[in-house]
């Protein structure tokens, strides 16, 4: 149906089925570089490769060449640094207007720049000086793109009704087939996008109407309008009104908006994938957990095969988790890493690198895909309902600050129920790694709520030596002010629950309304429990009491400080060892459950620099070896950290409120209270 | 006989450029690109490089004359210069460019986490500026030396005749 015209002209020999002998001779390459020396060398190299070369030294020229002859080129090679237009901008525009593969090149081999290229949609990144060997291979990008589009066409020719099921199935396949099959994963994603907008696309691809040339300025106006409206609320009519450009029609805007959305999704696809890779990187680093790490290899499929988890649950998991694009790359991630991500990866994700911020927009779109943006608690509960039997959820929601508190309460409640259900399911509770949301940086008042939940348990044998671990972390970066004063919430909890005896965990997160540029971190009250079954009820009551305490604590804190501060709550829980009733429960997690909560409180000027990362690690070790009968030791460790940087950044507000912050001597430090040795 | 002597001289001169670290393998890439269509490709590219980079050198000189160094700008210029230099295989020039860019980054506070841009104290800043200036002198020296050497080399190549340029000992 859609012929994107890659096979026109000299490329026509390379038709869909096979590749001719001449191919890739005659590949039409557009080279853009402001450096004449490089340009001449590149041109020569490409000619020796028998490609058809067009060179230009300005990005604007390249763009107009491409616009004049949309089907005139197969691939673009562009320098990153150019005086008239940043190479990434060109890349973005090409990605937006024509679906051409673009290779970026630069003498700059910094990881950040390369990453930026990839996340902007470059199909390759070549480091100068370019060697001819690298250019001999570039045709593969053309073929890859072409194949992708063929697949897409194929998909579109099917009926839309069928498409839904098929797509679901294929995306599952993509999830399980291989750990890093970027191609298929992206393909399925692309297809999904295509299907959704198949009608519109057919309209726009015909190009019969007079086409508006989207200059850089016009596009920037457009992006500004979209950002102002919010990507999900941006409708062509409103964008048109905001842009206020004479001659521009609603249809023009609609078409451009649709391309822009596709583009954003493509980008977010890439970034998602990266995140997934990052996670697995962490996982290898954290392979110090002995037997646990050996369990990491288990994925849900395996578990399903072993009938450790009801098929129904698995299906629900797929529907709830995998069905959303956010969860895909992370499914195999072991739960052990949840905590580590929380303490290590998380700040980086949020503020570590400039490109992250750049991506935020795209990510947000993707993550919110299929999820209503302003989510009512009820809706959330509904969503949760589907996930609750899994005890694992992945949710990224975009809510207003004052809403998030109640939402999260719901979330955590749902979650704890899920956990219990899981335990009821079987004696060997599979680990259900959940996924981690991405940070959101919002321009205006909307706040991003990042939820990280990991619940997992793993059991071996019949539970006599169960080794289990579960962690649940929640993390809320909130941006509340227009000037991007970032406020982050980190709610962390990492309880360790020996699988057989424990009766669940109840992370309760209480978040408060944010006033001003403050970060407010609430502890989540995780309770490590090592209980016999019949004790659990009492214990729950205990838990409720503690949660109540906690919320009081935080409320008082809030009122004192008026939230012009960043408060870091930090908890470390160790698991416990107990010898009770003939059971040998060794909780591997003893040194493990030191949950490092990091909070970044970054003002706009320091945004992008990981300056204010606190990795506070507290390790609370609880040993319950003393009583064979079940006894609970719970330690809540609640600390607030202030740092000088932070202080100086917030000096003004703090001065006004120095008087009564917290129950401790230092305004940002107060000793946590700990509840020790609570017999249950 | 004379021809053979010249050829040998070409080979020796060329080898010495590599041996003394003036050129790297990228230069061989250029030589490989030389064919019937462009029998003097290497020389053409080198000439183009020297013509174009003169502009960059001037820009950098001007930027370094300023009282307050704009390290971002300097880094940008040097990035371009480094890109061109690496494309022709000017090994020593490229190495000095890399050094220069490191100082630019230091001047920007990058790579020194305890120093922010504003926080770079007077001494460190002046120190960095001096290192930039000194490195740039070194760059210009290497750049000029290479130019002289290459010019001499191409002269011998031309004397030896076109056949020589088309087939380098691989």
Interface residues (C-beta under 8 A of the other chain):
Chain A: X34 X35 X36 X37 X38 X40 X41 X44 X45 X47 X48 X79 X81 X106 X107 X108 X128 X129 X130 X131 X132
Chain B: X26 X29 X30 X32 X33 X35 X37 X38 X41 X44 X45 X48 X49 X52 X53 X76 X79 X80 X82 X83 X84 X86 X87 X88 X89
